[in-house]
Amino acid sequence: MKNQLSEQTIALASATPAPDAEHLPSIAELADTLGPEIAGLVETTADVNRTVTGTVLYDRFARAPQFPGAVALANGLALSGDQLVGQLEQMRDAGYRALVYKAHGAPEAELHAAARAAGIVLFRAADSVPWDQLTDILSAAITSHGQSGRSLVDVRPGDLFELANNVASLAGGAVAVADIEQTLLAYSTLPGQPIDETRRNSILQMHVPHTDQNDVDYRRVHASREVVSVAPKAHSFTRSAVAIRAGSVVLGSLWLIDPPDRSKSETDRILLEAANVAALHLLHGRTHRDSVRARHLELVRPLLFEPGRAELAAVQLGIAADRVRVVAIGTWNTAGTTPDAVQSSLRLFDTVRAACAVWLPTAVCGLADNLVYVVLPQTKTSSQAFLREAILRIAHHTRRLLDRPVLAAIGVAMPLEAVIDSRLDAESVLAVLLRDSEDGRVLPGSDDIVADAITLGPRLRLRQIVAALRAAGQLPGEVATAIAAHDAMKGTAFAPTVLTYLDCGSNAIETASRLKLHPNTVRYRLSRLEPLFGVRLDDPESRLLVWLQLWANEN
């Protein structure tokens, strides 16, 4: 088993060839590229100006493979113990220059002492950063230094706008960076750059305009490992584009409006090198976002679900208003949706949160039970009409990006200490919207996908009354129960006939039309109500009681 692990480790170490030596990053440069939120330098007694050549996965059960200049990722390394000194010396003898580890709260003094003795630099990685992401980020950091010019490498981690400007300056054309969902992440802002309708609309919407041709172009770019030329369309320029990858995973794409006097080979070289650097930035940003998102969600949950901690959570989230309003956003199942509910919910959360940053920048977003919650601070100038319009934009934007029906329910404004009541109100509205959508009363592309208690009117209030009566044991009621039992036993359809008849204002012809029955069939069924169930529909109070019981059973 140990020999097998060692062979796998050697294969992983040799799978990524080192860049040209003259372009290799030093340990100090690598630390600057990673940033302390990913992996910070904690032991630097060795020479931090030495270069690094690549990454290797260190297996504590196998002998370290030779890899001069490597950075070792030590997953599961014990930070103390009799074997620690020998393991660090073995790494040094194999040529390793630095070690990346996670502490998880364990004492680190013995590891630091062993590293000083062996001349190994230590990077402590954030506990929240997964090892696979650390591997991708380190590999991308070393590759970007090896293959790209200093003007690209020196861009601060995560600053995609600065990267776009540097690429635009080198290539001589306007640049844009998009993620895998065609959301615009950054664009060059140098003066005098060409702009066409596609670029203008992408910048205004922070998303590439959705057309069949654009989707085809993006699929072509994502499928290729070379620079792809995209032909001009109406009111647009010719573009060159390249996929941004971490290994085999596509992270996004980089687009250049072709300059008129460009050298294709030189421009392609710049774009390919820039894609390597952009991969580092996207991985860095994704890892940082994942960590921030987890912390953010930890704070939003007590705000919405724990009354005793709501005010403290609000302070930690930066909510200064005395009153807030909660919006609940959800989707419902359709053909072709993602089977992984967790990933689907996270995509919904990320999409809504990004849209809120544009249309509702003071909003705070949370996620619970597959629903996204948007907490909106309310002031004297807060307009209900403005809020509804912003939520409507966010819902339509999210539906287009995820290609799934999206519903949004706006809760009533409440004092901060009663934020839970606003959440419950929003959830009640959303429950009605979901039912209306399943019944076909709300179309996915309509403005009815956003509602509140006022717009729903009696239907919401009726559901609340029914819920209260059901909780009190007053529903479903003896008449509805008896009719349902008879229908189930005899295969009859008294319940839908009576409910539809009452919905139609006691009009048998209209009832027959809705149910696609002969009017005489409807009249016969109605004539059997009193003999079978003791129900007389000529009495107004009886009609109301029967309708309420049957409606509650149906809903």
C-alpha positions, 0 to 999 in steps of 0.5 A: 500500500505504501509503495502504491501511495508513493508512486501516486505521489511521484506521478502527481509531482511530475504531472505539472512541469516546472516553468522556465527557471528565469521566471520562477516565483520566489517564496516571498512572491508566492506568499504575496500572490496567495495572500494571508487569507489563503495561506500565510507565511508563519516560519521564514528563517530560511531564505524566502528569496529562493525560487519554487518550482511546483507543488507536491502532495506529501504522504506521511506514510511514504518516502518523500519523492525527489522534487527540488524546489517544491512546495509540499502540501501536507494533508494530515501531517501531525504537528508534533510527535517523535517522527516530525523532525525526521519527516521535515529532514526527509522533505529537505533532503528531497529538495522541498523548500516550503511546507503548507499545513493546517493547524485546526487549533493544534499547538504548532511550536514543535512543527516550527522548531523542526522547520527551523532546524531543517530550513523549511519555510512554513505556510499555514493555510486557512482551515476553511480552504479545502485542500483541492482548492489549495492545490489548484491555487498554488499550481496556478500561482506558480504557472502564472509566474512562469508563463506571464509577464511581470505586469500581469503577475504583479496584479493583486490577488482577486483584482480582476479589473486591474488584470483586465486593464493590464491585458488590454494595455498589452493586447491593445483592445478592450477586455472583459472577463466572464464566469462560466455563467456568462456573468461579467466579472470585470472589464478594462476601463482604459480611455479611448477603448472601442465599445459596441452594443454587446460590450455596452449591454454587458457592462450595464447588466453585468451579464452577457446579453442572452442570445442563442448565438452568444450561448453557442460562442461561449460553448465554443470558447469553453470547449477549446484550449486555444484562442477562439476567434468570434465573428462579428454580429450586427452592431458588434466587433470581431473578438478573440476569446480564451477559456480560463481553466484550472486543470480540466475545470473551466472557470470562465473566459477572457474576451478581447475586442480585436485591435485593427493592427494586431499580430495574431500570434502575439495577441494569442500568446498574451491571451493564453498567458493572461488566462493562466493568471486569471485562473489564479485570480478566480480560484483565489476569489472563489476560495475567499468567497466560500470562506466569507459566505460560510461566515455570512450564513452563520450570522444570518441564521440567528438573525432570522431564526433565533430571537434572542440573538437577532440584535447581536447578529444584526450588529455583526452584519452591519444592519443599523436600521431599526426596522427591516423587511424580509424577502423569501426567494425560492424555486420549484422543481421543473424538468432538467433542474439540478438533482443536487439540492445543496448545490442548487440552493447555493447557486440560487444564493450566490446568484441572488446575492450578486444581483442584490449587490447591484440593485439592493446594495444594503441587503443582507442575504441568507440561506435556509431550507433551500430558501434564500432570504433577503433582509432589507433595512427599512428607513423613512425613505424606503419605497414599497414600489421601488423595493418591489421593482428591485426584487422583480429585477432580481427574480427575473435575472435569477430565472434567466441565469439558472433557467429555473422558475423563481418566486419572491415573497415580500414580508411586512416591515417589522422592528428589528427585534421582530424580524422573525415575524417578517420572515414568517409573513414572507414564507406565508406569501411564498407558500401561496405563490408556490401553489398558484404556480403549480396550478398554472395561475402564475407564469414563470416570466410574468411579474406575478412571480413577486408578491406580498400580503397586499397583492395576494389579498383574500387568498393569503388571509383565507389560508391563514384562517384555514391554518389556524382552524386546522391547528385548533382541530376544527378542520378538515371537518366532518362533512369534508371527511365524509365526502372524501371517504365516500369518494375514495371507497366508491370511486365517485367525485362528489368533492370536486363537483360540490367545490366547483359548484360553490366556486361557480356561484351555484351555477350547474351549467358553468360547473358542468362546463368546467368539469367537462360533464353533462349538466344533468350529471352535476344536478344528479350528484347535487341531489344526492348530497342530502341523502348521503351526507345530510348536506343542504346547499340551499342554506347559506351557512351550510354552503359556507361551512361546506365550501370552507371544509372542501377548500381546506382539504383541496389546499 
